Amino acid sequence: MPETALPFIPFALPDIGDDEIAEVVDTLRSGWITTGPKTRRFEEDFTAYLGDPSVHSMAVNSATAGLHLALEALGIGPGDEVITTTHTFTATAEVVRYLGADVVLVDIDPATLCIDVAAVEAAITPRTKAVIPVHYAGLAADMAALLPLARRHGLKVVEDAAHALPTTCGGQLVGTLGSDVTVFSFYANKTMTTGEGGMVVTRDAAIAKRVQVMRLHGINRDAFDRFTAKAPSWYYEIVAPGFKYNLTDIASAMGIHQLRRSRGFQATRAAIAARYDAAFADLPLITPPQPAPGDTHAWHLYVLRLADGAKLTRDGLIDGLYAAGIGCSVHYIPLHLQPYWRERYALTPERFPHSQHAYERMLSLPLYTRMDDGQIERVIAAVRALLG
Ligand SMILES: *Cc1c(COP(=O)(O)O)cnc(C)c1O
């Protein structure tokens, strides 16, 4: 335990209100707890939230499942290559391997910590089929450069938007930028949560149909259709060996209300980030990259990097914060350092200098809507005391 009498400030906490709880209870009492009317409503609300009726929103039980379904629907398979950033969670890349295709990891742009579009271009081969940008920490990747590059080379684009609700890029919400598929996460520590869950969005009707079929065993109609449709309810057809990736109505009940609160969550997170920025401006730290003027950063993470000349190492700073009763994390240990990825593709840190440099100096501070003033001030005071 930390050597402090003060209560521990965890790295992350969900913000579940009375409306979420009442809706979950209503679901539990309703007799329909798996995918059904609440999930349908959550999906409709999500499309309305994105503000584009041509977007199909499909709820799934995780973003990992959603990324898998997206690549499956795009026909990714053995012999194909998919390019993504080394500076991400393993889920972004592992789904490529589920399908027997190969992952090509590239470095980040040190200014944004998002995928380096020039590195993507340099990594394209005749086998390349798709690119997966990650809107790291909630800041949009350089989609204005990436989308035209992908179009020129005939590549599909699947956005890993696990951090990016709500994020805008060129004034447009992530989810409406014109990639093939975008996938959001509602994991417990994300900007909104359903405990576990995700949303797959696309404007392409054929991709939407395939995702809908494959998320529930390859059945041509989902269980709710069978329950409500006029046709005899026992009849269904299996058209593919699908997966079990549907979201429950219990989870969607939470999602309906979390989504309503999402803009308010973003405003609270942005205000905490701005307080941190101001408080750390004179310290040997690189504060997080800012969005382009007029754009929205979702502020899923507040990532600091130690500047040269700081008197502590990253590990020393994390230990000091922990001793002060403050939880931190590191996003991420780059994939090129993880044994599976390193060994499969014979990767070395020299090939990813910007990701490696950032990783060695970075930590993520607590940033969530339930932080109170006293907690924010304690984090600020502890960082200043350790580095000042
Ligand atoms: C959380 C996360 C995922 C996976 O989300 P789940 O909903 O937990 O499957 C994928 N990519 C990134 C970048 C994430 O942070």
Ligand as a Chemical Component Dictionary entry (heavy atoms), coordinates in Angstrom:
data_LIG
# 
_chem_comp.id                   LIG 
_chem_comp.type                 NON-POLYMER 
_chem_comp.pdbx_formal_charge   0 
_chem_comp.three_letter_code    LIG 
# 
loop_
_chem_comp_atom.comp_id 
_chem_comp_atom.atom_id 
_chem_comp_atom.alt_atom_id 
_chem_comp_atom.type_symbol 
_chem_comp_atom.charge 
_chem_comp_atom.model_Cartn_x 
_chem_comp_atom.model_Cartn_y 
_chem_comp_atom.model_Cartn_z 
_chem_comp_atom.pdbx_ordinal 
LIG C1 C1 C 0 -9.708  -0.612 -25.118 1  
LIG C2 C2 C 0 -9.089  -0.689 -26.477 2  
LIG C3 C3 C 0 -9.454  -1.678 -27.405 3  
LIG C4 C4 C 0 -10.327 -2.842 -27.061 4  
LIG O1 O1 O 0 -11.559 -2.484 -26.557 5  
LIG P1 P1 P 0 -12.473 -3.606 -25.870 6  
LIG O2 O2 O 0 -13.838 -3.010 -25.895 7  
LIG O3 O3 O 0 -11.936 -3.807 -24.486 8  
LIG O4 O4 O 0 -12.374 -4.841 -26.700 9  
LIG C5 C5 C 0 -8.940  -1.618 -28.682 10 
LIG N1 N1 N 0 -8.067  -0.643 -29.030 11 
LIG C6 C6 C 0 -7.673  0.297  -28.156 12 
LIG C7 C7 C 0 -6.725  1.348  -28.633 13 
LIG C8 C8 C 0 -8.152  0.286  -26.850 14 
LIG O5 O5 O 0 -7.728  1.211  -25.974 15 
# 
loop_
_chem_comp_bond.comp_id 
_chem_comp_bond.atom_id_1 
_chem_comp_bond.atom_id_2 
_chem_comp_bond.value_order 
_chem_comp_bond.pdbx_ordinal 
LIG C1 C2 SING 1  
LIG C2 C3 SING 2  
LIG C2 C8 DOUB 3  
LIG C3 C4 SING 4  
LIG C3 C5 DOUB 5  
LIG C4 O1 SING 6  
LIG O1 P1 SING 7  
LIG P1 O2 DOUB 8  
LIG P1 O3 SING 9  
LIG P1 O4 SING 10 
LIG C5 N1 SING 11 
LIG N1 C6 DOUB 12 
LIG C6 C7 SING 13 
LIG C6 C8 SING 14 
LIG C8 O5 SING 15 
# 
